[in-house]
Amino acid sequence: MDQKRARLLNLLREKSFRYSPKAPFKLTSGRESPYYVDCRPVTHSAGGLVLIGEVIFELIKDQDIQAVGGLTMGADPLAHAAALISYQRGRPINAFSVRKFTKDYGARGRLVGPVRPGERAVVLEDVVTTGGSALEAVNAAREFGLEVDQVIILVDREEGGREAVEKQVSQVRAVFTLSQLSSTETSAKIPSSI
């Protein structure tokens, strides 16, 4: 694991991962779990954004991709971080957001951002449990006219969501898994501060 990924993993362990077997957490899906992953403390921090942008950009920099985005609000910071790093590296890739609901005023679309039908896009997701949010974003992007054949997940909870997305998208990658967040193997070696 390279230094940036290791530092990002440590940040997620420190600020986003919680374990409570005696008082399980209720998830968005309605399920209960002793594991809780809230990426926002990392995805909304300056240091986290830099690492996220660099890690995602490394995954897509050699591909013919024009845009990255996903369902607001979880995917927004990931997309913005990747877009910023891509611009700084001389390979601009725009960001877009998929609204949860179509607005009945203004342009009325679900997608927000400088994207055009026919462009190749990667859908991003912060945490995947069932895959429902990622697939909603994929479907909305495809309905808009974007070509989406790839999803990148920051944290896969390993509860079947990734497999559900793989049924509709040819390439699905997780930067990290719940198993990696719950392990302490790397954290002692790499400082998380940047």
KOLPA-563832 format. One record per residue: residue number from 0; residue in three letters; x, y, z of N, C-alpha, C, O in turn. Coordinates in Angstrom, 1 decimal. Layout:
N
ATOM pos code    n.X    n.Y    n.Z   ca.X   ca.Y   ca.Z    c.X    c.Y    c.Z    o.X    o.Y    o.Z
ATOM NUM  ALA      X      Y      Z      X      Y      Z      X      Y      Z      X      Y      Z
...
This chain:
194
ATOM pos code    n.X    n.Y    n.Z   ca.X   ca.Y   ca.Z    c.X    c.Y    c.Z    o.X    o.Y    o.Z
ATOM   0  MET    0.9   -1.2    0.0    0.0    0.0    0.0    0.9    1.2    0.0    1.8    1.3    0.8
ATOM   1  ASP    0.6    2.2   -0.9    1.5    3.4   -1.0    1.2    4.3    0.2    0.2    4.1    1.0
ATOM   2  GLN    2.0    5.3    0.4    1.9    6.2    1.6    0.6    6.9    1.7    0.0    7.1    2.7
ATOM   3  LYS    0.1    7.5    0.5   -1.1    8.2    0.5   -2.3    7.4    0.9   -3.1    7.8    1.7
ATOM   4  ARG   -2.4    6.2    0.3   -3.5    5.3    0.7   -3.4    4.9    2.2   -4.4    4.8    2.9
ATOM   5  ALA   -2.2    4.6    2.7   -2.0    4.3    4.1   -2.4    5.4    5.0   -3.1    5.2    6.0
ATOM   6  ARG   -2.1    6.6    4.6   -2.4    7.8    5.5   -3.9    8.0    5.4   -4.5    8.3    6.5
ATOM   7  LEU   -4.6    7.8    4.3   -6.0    7.9    4.2   -6.7    6.9    5.0   -7.7    7.1    5.7
ATOM   8  LEU   -6.2    5.7    4.9   -6.8    4.6    5.7   -6.7    4.9    7.2   -7.7    4.7    7.9
ATOM   9  ASN   -5.6    5.4    7.6   -5.5    5.7    9.1   -6.4    6.9    9.5   -7.0    6.8   10.5
ATOM  10  LEU   -6.6    7.9    8.6   -7.6    8.9    8.9   -9.0    8.4    9.0   -9.7    8.7    9.9
ATOM  11  LEU   -9.3    7.5    8.1  -10.7    6.9    8.2  -10.8    6.0    9.4  -11.9    6.1   10.0
ATOM  12  ARG   -9.8    5.3    9.8   -9.9    4.5   11.1  -10.1    5.4   12.3  -10.9    5.2   13.1
ATOM  13  GLU   -9.3    6.5   12.3   -9.4    7.4   13.5  -10.6    8.3   13.5  -11.2    8.5   14.6
ATOM  14  LYS  -11.1    8.7   12.4  -12.2    9.7   12.4  -13.6    9.2   11.9  -14.6    9.8   12.1
ATOM  15  SER  -13.6    8.1   11.2  -14.8    7.6   10.5  -15.3    6.3   11.0  -16.5    6.0   10.8
ATOM  16  PHE  -14.5    5.5   11.6  -14.9    4.1   11.9  -15.2    4.0   13.4  -14.4    4.4   14.3
ATOM  17  ARG  -16.4    3.3   13.7  -16.7    3.0   15.1  -17.2    1.6   15.2  -17.8    1.1   14.3
ATOM  18  TYR  -16.9    1.0   16.3  -17.4   -0.4   16.6  -18.1   -0.4   18.0  -17.5    0.0   19.0
ATOM  19  SER  -19.3   -0.9   18.0  -20.1   -1.0   19.2  -20.9   -2.2   19.2  -22.1   -2.1   18.8
ATOM  20  PRO  -20.4   -3.4   19.6  -21.2   -4.6   19.6  -22.3   -4.6   20.5  -23.3   -5.3   20.3
ATOM  21  LYS  -22.3   -3.9   21.6  -23.4   -3.9   22.6  -24.5   -3.0   22.2  -25.6   -3.2   22.7
ATOM  22  ALA  -24.2   -1.9   21.5  -25.2   -1.0   21.1  -25.1   -0.7   19.6  -24.5    0.2   19.2
ATOM  23  PRO  -25.6   -1.6   18.8  -25.4   -1.5   17.3  -26.0   -0.3   16.7  -26.9    0.4   17.3
ATOM  24  PHE  -25.5    0.1   15.6  -25.9    1.3   14.9  -27.0    1.0   13.8  -26.9   -0.1   13.2
ATOM  25  LYS  -27.9    1.9   13.7  -28.9    1.7   12.6  -28.4    2.3   11.4  -28.0    3.5   11.4
ATOM  26  LEU  -28.4    1.6   10.3  -27.8    2.1    9.0  -28.9    2.7    8.1  -30.1    2.5    8.4
ATOM  27  THR  -28.5    3.4    7.1  -29.5    4.0    6.2  -30.4    2.9    5.5  -31.5    3.1    5.3
ATOM  28  SER  -29.8    1.7    5.3  -30.6    0.6    4.7  -31.6    0.1    5.7  -32.5   -0.7    5.3
ATOM  29  GLY  -31.6    0.5    7.0  -32.5    0.0    8.0  -31.9   -1.2    8.8  -32.5   -1.5    9.8
ATOM  30  ARG  -30.8   -1.7    8.3  -30.2   -2.8    9.1  -29.5   -2.2   10.3  -29.2   -1.0   10.4
ATOM  31  GLU  -29.2   -3.1   11.2  -28.4   -2.8   12.4  -27.0   -3.4   12.3  -26.9   -4.6   11.8
ATOM  32  SER  -26.0   -2.8   12.7  -24.6   -3.3   12.6  -23.8   -2.8   13.8  -24.0   -1.6   14.2
ATOM  33  PRO  -22.9   -3.6   14.3  -21.9   -3.1   15.3  -20.9   -2.2   14.7  -20.1   -1.5   15.4
ATOM  34  TYR  -20.8   -2.1   13.4  -19.8   -1.3   12.7  -20.5   -0.1   12.1  -21.6   -0.2   11.5
ATOM  35  TYR  -19.9    1.1   12.3  -20.4    2.3   11.7  -19.3    3.0   11.0  -18.2    3.2   11.6
ATOM  36  VAL  -19.5    3.5    9.8  -18.6    4.2    9.0  -19.2    5.5    8.5  -20.1    5.4    7.7
ATOM  37  ASP  -18.8    6.6    9.0  -19.2    7.9    8.6  -18.0    8.6    8.0  -17.2    9.2    8.8
ATOM  38  CYS  -17.9    8.7    6.7  -16.7    9.2    6.1  -16.6   10.7    6.1  -15.6   11.3    5.9
ATOM  39  ARG  -17.7   11.4    6.5  -17.7   12.9    6.4  -16.7   13.6    7.3  -16.1   14.6    6.8
ATOM  40  PRO  -16.3   13.1    8.4  -15.2   13.8    9.1  -13.9   13.8    8.3  -13.1   14.7    8.5
ATOM  41  VAL  -13.7   12.8    7.5  -12.5   12.8    6.6  -12.8   13.5    5.3  -11.9   14.3    4.8
ATOM  42  THR  -13.9   13.2    4.7  -14.2   13.8    3.3  -14.4   15.3    3.4  -14.4   15.9    2.3
ATOM  43  HIS  -14.7   15.8    4.5  -14.9   17.3    4.7  -13.7   18.0    5.3  -13.7   19.2    5.6
ATOM  44  SER  -12.6   17.2    5.6  -11.4   17.8    6.1  -10.4   18.2    5.1  -10.4   17.5    4.0
ATOM  45  ALA   -9.6   19.2    5.3   -8.6   19.6    4.3   -7.7   18.5    3.9   -7.4   18.2    2.8
ATOM  46  GLY   -7.1   17.9    5.0   -6.1   16.8    4.7   -6.8   15.6    4.1   -6.2   15.0    3.2
ATOM  47  GLY   -8.0   15.3    4.5   -8.7   14.1    3.9   -9.0   14.4    2.4   -8.8   13.4    1.6
ATOM  48  LEU   -9.4   15.6    2.1   -9.7   15.9    0.7   -8.5   15.8   -0.2   -8.6   15.2   -1.3
ATOM  49  VAL   -7.3   16.2    0.3   -6.1   16.1   -0.5   -5.8   14.6   -0.8   -5.6   14.2   -2.0
ATOM  50  LEU   -5.9   13.8    0.2   -5.6   12.4    0.0   -6.6   11.7   -0.8   -6.2   10.9   -1.7
ATOM  51  ILE   -7.9   12.0   -0.6   -8.9   11.4   -1.4   -8.8   11.7   -2.9   -8.8   10.9   -3.8
ATOM  52  GLY   -8.5   13.0   -3.1   -8.4   13.5   -4.5   -7.2   12.8   -5.2   -7.3   12.4   -6.3
ATOM  53  GLU   -6.1   12.7   -4.5   -4.9   12.0   -5.1   -5.1   10.5   -5.3   -4.7   10.0   -6.3
ATOM  54  VAL   -5.8    9.9   -4.4   -6.0    8.4   -4.5   -7.0    8.1   -5.7   -6.7    7.3   -6.5
ATOM  55  ILE   -8.1    8.9   -5.7   -9.0    8.7   -6.8   -8.4    9.0   -8.2   -8.5    8.3   -9.1
ATOM  56  PHE   -7.7   10.2   -8.2   -7.1   10.5   -9.5   -6.1    9.5  -10.0   -6.1    9.2  -11.2
ATOM  57  GLU   -5.3    8.9   -9.1   -4.4    7.8   -9.5   -5.1    6.6  -10.1   -4.6    6.0  -11.0
ATOM  58  LEU   -6.3    6.4   -9.7   -7.1    5.2  -10.2   -7.6    5.5  -11.6   -7.9    4.5  -12.3
ATOM  59  ILE   -7.8    6.8  -12.0   -8.5    7.1  -13.2   -7.6    7.9  -14.2   -8.1    8.1  -15.3
ATOM  60  LYS   -6.5    8.3  -13.8   -5.7    9.3  -14.6   -5.3    8.8  -16.0   -5.2    9.6  -16.9
ATOM  61  ASP   -5.2    7.5  -16.2   -4.8    7.0  -17.5   -6.0    6.5  -18.3   -5.8    5.9  -19.4
ATOM  62  GLN   -7.2    6.8  -17.9   -8.4    6.5  -18.6   -9.0    7.7  -19.3   -8.7    8.8  -19.0
ATOM  63  ASP   -9.8    7.4  -20.3  -10.5    8.4  -21.1  -11.8    8.8  -20.3  -12.9    8.4  -20.7
ATOM  64  ILE  -11.6    9.5  -19.2  -12.7    9.9  -18.3  -12.9   11.4  -18.4  -11.9   12.1  -18.3
ATOM  65  GLN  -14.1   11.9  -18.5  -14.3   13.3  -18.6  -15.0   13.9  -17.3  -14.9   15.1  -17.0
ATOM  66  ALA  -15.6   13.0  -16.5  -16.3   13.5  -15.3  -16.3   12.4  -14.2  -16.3   11.2  -14.5
ATOM  67  VAL  -16.4   12.9  -12.9  -16.6   12.0  -11.8  -17.7   12.6  -10.9  -17.8   13.9  -10.8
ATOM  68  GLY  -18.5   11.8  -10.3  -19.5   12.3   -9.4  -20.4   11.2   -8.9  -20.2   10.0   -9.2
ATOM  69  GLY  -21.4   11.6   -8.2  -22.3   10.6   -7.6  -23.4   11.3   -6.9  -23.7   12.5   -7.0
ATOM  70  LEU  -24.1   10.5   -6.1  -25.3   11.0   -5.4  -24.9   12.0   -4.3  -24.0   11.7   -3.5
ATOM  71  THR  -25.5   13.2   -4.3  -25.2   14.1   -3.3  -25.7   13.6   -1.9  -26.9   13.1   -1.9
ATOM  72  MET  -25.1   13.7   -0.9  -24.0   14.5   -0.5  -22.8   13.7   -0.3  -21.7   14.3   -0.2
ATOM  73  GLY  -22.9   12.4   -0.2  -21.7   11.5    0.1  -20.6   11.6   -1.0  -19.5   11.6   -0.6
ATOM  74  ALA  -21.0   11.7   -2.2  -20.0   11.6   -3.3  -19.5   13.0   -3.6  -18.4   13.1   -4.3
ATOM  75  ASP  -20.1   14.1   -3.2  -19.7   15.4   -3.6  -18.3   15.7   -3.3  -17.5   16.1   -4.1
ATOM  76  PRO  -17.9   15.6   -2.0  -16.5   15.9   -1.7  -15.5   15.0   -2.4  -14.4   15.5   -2.8
ATOM  77  LEU  -15.8   13.8   -2.7  -14.9   12.9   -3.4  -14.7   13.4   -4.8  -13.6   13.5   -5.3
ATOM  78  ALA  -15.8   13.8   -5.5  -15.7   14.3   -6.8  -15.0   15.6   -6.9  -14.2   15.8   -7.8
ATOM  79  HIS  -15.3   16.5   -6.0  -14.6   17.8   -6.0  -13.1   17.6   -5.8  -12.3   18.3   -6.4
ATOM  80  ALA  -12.7   16.8   -4.8  -11.3   16.5   -4.6  -10.6   16.0   -5.8   -9.5   16.4   -6.1
ATOM  81  ALA  -11.2   15.0   -6.4  -10.6   14.4   -7.6  -10.5   15.4   -8.7   -9.5   15.4   -9.5
ATOM  82  ALA  -11.5   16.2   -8.9  -11.5   17.2  -10.0  -10.4   18.2   -9.8   -9.7   18.6  -10.7
ATOM  83  LEU  -10.3   18.7   -8.5   -9.2   19.6   -8.2   -7.8   19.1   -8.5   -7.0   19.7   -9.1
ATOM  84  ILE   -7.6   17.9   -8.0   -6.3   17.2   -8.2   -6.0   17.0   -9.7   -4.9   17.2  -10.2
ATOM  85  SER   -7.0   16.6  -10.4   -6.9   16.4  -11.8   -6.4   17.6  -12.6   -5.6   17.6  -13.5
ATOM  86  TYR   -7.0   18.8  -12.2   -6.7   20.0  -12.8   -5.2   20.4  -12.4   -4.5   20.8  -13.3
ATOM  87  GLN   -4.9   20.2  -11.2   -3.5   20.5  -10.7   -2.5   19.7  -11.5   -1.3   20.1  -11.6
ATOM  88  ARG   -2.9   18.5  -11.8   -1.9   17.5  -12.5   -2.0   17.7  -14.0   -1.3   16.9  -14.7
ATOM  89  GLY   -2.7   18.7  -14.5   -2.8   18.9  -16.0   -3.7   18.0  -16.8   -3.5   17.9  -18.0
ATOM  90  ARG   -4.6   17.3  -16.1   -5.5   16.3  -16.7   -6.9   16.6  -16.2   -7.5   15.7  -15.5
ATOM  91  PRO   -7.5   17.7  -16.5   -8.8   18.1  -15.9   -9.9   17.1  -16.2  -10.2   16.7  -17.3
ATOM  92  ILE  -10.6   16.7  -15.1  -11.8   15.9  -15.1  -12.8   16.6  -14.2  -12.5   16.9  -13.1
ATOM  93  ASN  -13.9   16.9  -14.8  -15.0   17.7  -14.1  -15.7   16.9  -13.1  -15.8   15.6  -13.2
ATOM  94  ALA  -16.3   17.6  -12.1  -17.2   16.9  -11.1  -18.6   17.2  -11.4  -19.0   18.2  -12.0
ATOM  95  PHE  -19.5   16.3  -11.0  -20.9   16.5  -11.1  -21.6   15.9   -9.9  -21.0   15.0   -9.2
ATOM  96  SER  -22.8   16.3   -9.6  -23.6   15.8   -8.5  -24.9   15.3   -9.0  -25.4   15.8  -10.0
ATOM  97  VAL  -25.4   14.3   -8.4  -26.7   13.7   -8.7  -27.6   14.1   -7.5  -27.4   13.6   -6.4
ATOM  98  ARG  -28.6   15.0   -7.8  -29.6   15.3   -6.8  -30.4   14.1   -6.4  -30.6   13.2   -7.2
ATOM  99  LYS  -30.9   14.1   -5.1  -31.7   13.0   -4.7  -33.1   13.1   -5.4  -33.7   12.0   -5.6
ATOM 100  PHE  -33.5   14.3   -5.7  -34.8   14.4   -6.3  -34.7   15.5   -7.4  -33.9   16.4   -7.3
ATOM 101  THR  -35.5   15.3   -8.5  -35.5   16.3   -9.6  -36.2   17.5   -9.1  -37.3   17.5   -8.5
ATOM 102  LYS  -35.6   18.7   -9.3  -36.2   20.0   -8.9  -37.3   20.3   -9.9  -37.1   20.0  -11.1
ATOM 103  ASP  -38.3   20.9   -9.5  -39.4   21.3  -10.4  -39.3   22.8  -10.8  -40.3   23.4  -11.2
ATOM 104  TYR  -38.1   23.3  -10.7  -37.9   24.7  -11.2  -36.5   24.8  -11.7  -35.7   23.8  -11.6
ATOM 105  GLY  -36.1   25.9  -12.3  -34.8   26.1  -12.9  -34.6   25.1  -14.1  -35.5   24.8  -14.9
ATOM 106  ALA  -33.4   24.5  -14.2  -33.1   23.6  -15.3  -33.8   22.2  -15.1  -33.9   21.4  -16.0
ATOM 107  ARG  -34.3   21.9  -13.9  -35.0   20.7  -13.5  -34.3   19.4  -13.6  -35.0   18.4  -13.4
ATOM 108  GLY  -33.1   19.4  -13.9  -32.4   18.1  -14.0  -31.9   17.6  -12.7  -31.8   18.3  -11.7
ATOM 109  ARG  -31.6   16.3  -12.7  -31.0   15.7  -11.5  -29.5   15.9  -11.4  -28.9   15.9  -10.3
ATOM 110  LEU  -28.8   16.1  -12.6  -27.4   16.2  -12.6  -27.0   17.7  -12.5  -27.6   18.5  -13.2
ATOM 111  VAL  -26.0   18.0  -11.7  -25.5   19.4  -11.6  -24.0   19.3  -11.9  -23.3   18.5  -11.3
ATOM 112  GLY  -23.6   20.2  -12.8  -22.1   20.2  -13.1  -21.9   20.3  -14.6  -22.9   20.2  -15.4
ATOM 113  PRO  -20.7   20.6  -15.0  -20.4   20.8  -16.4  -20.2   19.5  -17.2  -19.1   19.2  -17.6
ATOM 114  VAL  -21.2   18.8  -17.3  -21.2   17.5  -18.1  -22.1   17.5  -19.2  -23.1   18.2  -19.2
ATOM 115  ARG  -21.8   16.7  -20.3  -22.6   16.7  -21.5  -22.9   15.2  -21.8  -22.1   14.4  -21.6
ATOM 116  PRO  -24.1   14.9  -22.4  -24.4   13.6  -22.8  -23.2   13.1  -23.7  -22.7   13.8  -24.6
ATOM 117  GLY  -22.9   11.8  -23.6  -21.9   11.2  -24.4  -20.5   11.1  -23.7  -19.6   10.4  -24.1
ATOM 118  GLU  -20.3   11.9  -22.6  -19.1   11.9  -21.9  -19.0   10.6  -21.1  -20.0   10.1  -20.6
ATOM 119  ARG  -17.7   10.2  -20.9  -17.5    9.0  -20.0  -17.3    9.5  -18.6  -16.5   10.4  -18.3
ATOM 120  ALA  -18.0    8.8  -17.7  -18.0    9.3  -16.3  -17.8    8.1  -15.3  -18.1    6.9  -15.7
ATOM 121  VAL  -17.2    8.4  -14.2  -17.0    7.4  -13.1  -17.9    7.8  -12.0  -17.9    9.0  -11.6
ATOM 122  VAL  -18.8    6.9  -11.5  -19.6    7.2  -10.3  -18.8    6.9   -9.1  -18.2    5.9   -9.0
ATOM 123  LEU  -18.8    7.8   -8.1  -18.1    7.7   -6.8  -19.2    7.5   -5.7  -20.3    8.0   -5.8
ATOM 124  GLU  -18.7    6.8   -4.7  -19.6    6.6   -3.5  -18.7    6.5   -2.3  -17.6    5.9   -2.3
ATOM 125  ASP  -19.1    7.2   -1.2  -18.3    7.2    0.0  -18.3    5.8    0.7  -17.3    5.2    1.0
ATOM 126  VAL  -19.5    5.3    1.0  -19.7    4.0    1.7  -20.8    3.2    1.0  -21.8    3.8    0.7
ATOM 127  VAL  -20.5    1.9    0.8  -21.5    1.1    0.1  -21.9    0.0    1.1  -21.0   -0.8    1.6
ATOM 128  THR  -23.2   -0.2    1.3  -23.7   -1.3    2.1  -24.5   -2.2    1.2  -24.2   -3.3    1.0
ATOM 129  THR  -25.7   -1.7    0.7  -26.5   -2.4   -0.2  -26.2   -2.1   -1.7  -26.6   -2.9   -2.6
ATOM 130  GLY  -25.6   -1.0   -2.0  -25.3   -0.6   -3.3  -26.4    0.3   -3.9  -26.3    0.8   -5.0
ATOM 131  GLY  -27.5    0.6   -3.2  -28.6    1.3   -3.7  -28.3    2.7   -4.1  -28.8    3.2   -5.2
ATOM 132  SER  -27.6    3.5   -3.3  -27.2    4.9   -3.7  -26.3    4.9   -4.9  -26.5    5.8   -5.7
ATOM 133  ALA  -25.3    4.0   -4.9  -24.4    4.0   -6.1  -25.2    3.7   -7.4  -25.0    4.3   -8.4
ATOM 134  LEU  -26.1    2.7   -7.3  -26.9    2.4   -8.5  -27.9    3.5   -8.9  -28.2    3.7  -10.1
ATOM 135  GLU  -28.4    4.2   -7.9  -29.3    5.3   -8.2  -28.5    6.4   -9.0  -29.0    7.0   -9.9
ATOM 136  ALA  -27.3    6.6   -8.5  -26.4    7.6   -9.2  -26.1    7.1  -10.6  -26.1    7.9  -11.6
ATOM 137  VAL  -25.7    5.9  -10.8  -25.4    5.3  -12.1  -26.6    5.5  -13.0  -26.4    5.9  -14.2
ATOM 138  ASN  -27.8    5.1  -12.6  -29.0    5.2  -13.4  -29.3    6.6  -13.8  -29.6    6.9  -14.9
ATOM 139  ALA  -29.2    7.6  -12.9  -29.4    9.0  -13.2  -28.4    9.5  -14.2  -28.8   10.2  -15.1
ATOM 140  ALA  -27.1    9.1  -14.0  -26.1    9.6  -14.9  -26.3    9.0  -16.3  -26.2    9.7  -17.3
ATOM 141  ARG  -26.7    7.7  -16.4  -27.0    7.1  -17.7  -28.2    7.7  -18.3  -28.3    7.9  -19.5
ATOM 142  GLU  -29.3    8.0  -17.5  -30.5    8.7  -18.1  -30.1   10.0  -18.7  -30.7   10.4  -19.7
ATOM 143  PHE  -29.2   10.7  -18.1  -28.8   12.0  -18.6  -28.0   11.9  -19.9  -28.0   12.8  -20.7
ATOM 144  GLY  -27.4   10.7  -20.1  -26.6   10.4  -21.3  -25.1   10.2  -21.1  -24.4   10.1  -22.1
ATOM 145  LEU  -24.7   10.2  -19.8  -23.3    9.9  -19.6  -23.0    8.4  -19.8  -23.9    7.5  -19.5
ATOM 146  GLU  -21.8    8.0  -20.2  -21.4    6.6  -20.3  -20.8    6.3  -19.0  -19.7    6.8  -18.7
ATOM 147  VAL  -21.4    5.4  -18.2  -20.9    5.0  -16.9  -20.6    3.5  -17.0  -21.6    2.7  -17.1
ATOM 148  ASP  -19.4    3.1  -16.9  -19.0    1.6  -16.8  -18.1    1.4  -15.6  -17.5    0.3  -15.5
ATOM 149  GLN  -18.0    2.4  -14.7  -17.1    2.2  -13.6  -17.6    2.9  -12.3  -18.2    4.0  -12.4
ATOM 150  VAL  -17.5    2.3  -11.2  -17.9    2.9   -9.9  -16.7    2.7   -9.0  -16.1    1.6   -8.9
ATOM 151  ILE  -16.3    3.8   -8.3  -15.2    3.7   -7.3  -15.9    4.0   -5.9  -16.5    5.0   -5.7
ATOM 152  ILE  -15.6    3.1   -5.0  -16.2    3.2   -3.6  -15.0    3.5   -2.7  -14.0    2.9   -2.8
ATOM 153  LEU  -15.2    4.5   -1.8  -14.2    4.7   -0.8  -14.1    3.6    0.2  -13.0    3.1    0.5
ATOM 154  VAL  -15.3    3.2    0.8  -15.3    2.1    1.8  -16.4    1.1    1.4  -17.6    1.5    1.4
ATOM 155  ASP  -16.1   -0.1    1.2  -17.0   -1.2    1.0  -17.3   -1.9    2.3  -16.4   -2.4    2.9
ATOM 156  ARG  -18.5   -1.8    2.8  -18.8   -2.5    4.0  -18.9   -4.0    3.9  -19.0   -4.7    4.9
ATOM 157  GLU  -18.7   -4.5    2.7  -18.6   -6.0    2.5  -19.9   -6.7    3.0  -19.9   -7.7    3.6
ATOM 158  GLU  -21.0   -6.1    2.6  -22.4   -6.6    2.9  -23.2   -6.9    1.7  -24.4   -7.0    1.7
ATOM 159  GLY  -22.5   -7.1    0.5  -23.2   -7.4   -0.7  -23.5   -6.2   -1.6  -23.9   -6.4   -2.8
ATOM 160  GLY  -23.2   -5.0   -1.2  -23.5   -3.9   -2.0  -22.6   -3.8   -3.3  -23.1   -3.5   -4.3
ATOM 161  ARG  -21.3   -4.1   -3.1  -20.4   -4.1   -4.2  -20.9   -5.1   -5.3  -20.9   -4.8   -6.5
ATOM 162  GLU  -21.3   -6.3   -4.8  -21.7   -7.3   -5.8  -23.0   -6.9   -6.5  -23.2   -7.2   -7.7
ATOM 163  ALA  -23.9   -6.2   -5.8  -25.1   -5.7   -6.4  -24.8   -4.7   -7.5  -25.4   -4.7   -8.6
ATOM 164  VAL  -23.8   -3.8   -7.3  -23.4   -2.8   -8.3  -22.7   -3.5   -9.5  -22.9   -3.1  -10.6
ATOM 165  GLU  -21.9   -4.5   -9.2  -21.2   -5.2  -10.3  -22.2   -5.9  -11.3  -21.8   -6.2  -12.4
ATOM 166  LYS  -23.4   -6.1  -10.9  -24.4   -6.7  -11.8  -24.8   -5.7  -12.9  -25.3   -6.1  -13.9
ATOM 167  GLN  -24.6   -4.4  -12.6  -25.0   -3.4  -13.6  -23.9   -2.5  -14.1  -24.1   -1.8  -15.1
ATOM 168  VAL  -22.7   -2.7  -13.5  -21.6   -1.9  -13.9  -20.4   -2.8  -14.1  -20.1   -3.6  -13.2
ATOM 169  SER  -19.7   -2.7  -15.2  -18.6   -3.6  -15.5  -17.4   -3.5  -14.6  -16.8   -4.6  -14.4
ATOM 170  GLN  -17.1   -2.4  -14.1  -15.9   -2.2  -13.2  -16.3   -1.5  -11.9  -16.7   -0.4  -11.9
ATOM 171  VAL  -16.1   -2.2  -10.8  -16.4   -1.7   -9.5  -15.2   -1.9   -8.6  -14.7   -3.0   -8.5
ATOM 172  ARG  -14.6   -0.8   -8.1  -13.4   -0.9   -7.3  -13.7   -0.2   -5.9  -14.3    0.8   -5.8
ATOM 173  ALA  -13.2   -0.8   -4.9  -13.2   -0.3   -3.5  -11.8    0.2   -3.2  -10.9   -0.6   -3.3
ATOM 174  VAL  -11.7    1.4   -2.7  -10.4    1.9   -2.2  -10.0    1.1   -0.9   -8.9    0.6   -0.8
ATOM 175  PHE  -11.0    1.0   -0.1  -10.9    0.2    1.2  -12.1   -0.6    1.5  -13.2   -0.4    0.9
ATOM 176  THR  -11.9   -1.6    2.4  -13.0   -2.4    2.8  -13.2   -2.2    4.3  -12.3   -1.7    5.0
ATOM 177  LEU  -14.3   -2.7    4.8  -14.6   -2.6    6.3  -13.5   -3.4    7.0  -13.1   -3.1    8.1
ATOM 178  SER  -13.1   -4.6    6.4  -12.1   -5.4    7.1  -10.8   -4.6    7.3  -10.1   -4.7    8.3
ATOM 179  GLN  -10.4   -3.8    6.3   -9.2   -3.0    6.4   -9.4   -1.9    7.5   -8.4   -1.6    8.2
ATOM 180  LEU  -10.5   -1.3    7.6  -10.8   -0.3    8.6  -10.7   -0.9   10.0  -10.2   -0.2   10.9
ATOM 181  SER  -11.2   -2.1   10.1  -11.3   -2.7   11.4  -10.0   -3.4   11.8   -9.8   -3.7   13.0
ATOM 182  SER   -9.1   -3.5   10.9   -7.7   -4.1   11.2   -6.8   -3.0   11.7   -7.0   -1.8   11.4
ATOM 183  THR   -5.8   -3.4   12.5   -4.9   -2.4   13.0   -3.5   -2.6   12.4   -2.5   -2.1   12.9
ATOM 184  GLU   -3.4   -3.4   11.4   -2.1   -3.8   10.8   -1.3   -2.7   10.3   -0.1   -2.6   10.6
ATOM 185  THR   -1.8   -1.7    9.6   -1.0   -0.6    9.0   -0.9    0.6    9.9    0.1    1.3    9.8
ATOM 186  SER   -1.9    0.8   10.8   -2.0    2.1   11.5   -0.8    2.5   12.3   -0.4    3.7   12.5
ATOM 187  ALA   -0.1    1.5   12.9    1.0    1.8   13.7    2.3    2.3   12.9    3.1    3.0   13.5
ATOM 188  LYS    2.3    2.0   11.6    3.5    2.3   10.8    3.4    3.7   10.1    4.5    4.3    9.9
ATOM 189  ILE    2.2    4.1    9.8    2.1    5.3    9.0    1.3    6.4    9.7    0.2    6.2   10.1
ATOM 190  PRO    1.9    7.6    9.9    1.2    8.7   10.6    0.1    9.2    9.6    0.3    9.3    8.4
ATOM 191  SER   -1.0    9.6   10.2   -2.1   10.0    9.3   -2.1   11.5    9.0   -2.8   11.9    8.1
ATOM 192  SER   -1.3   12.3    9.8   -1.3   13.7    9.5   -0.5   14.0    8.2    0.4   13.3    7.8
ATOM 193  ILE   -0.9   15.1    7.5   -0.2   15.4    6.3    0.3   16.8    6.4    0.9   17.3    5.4
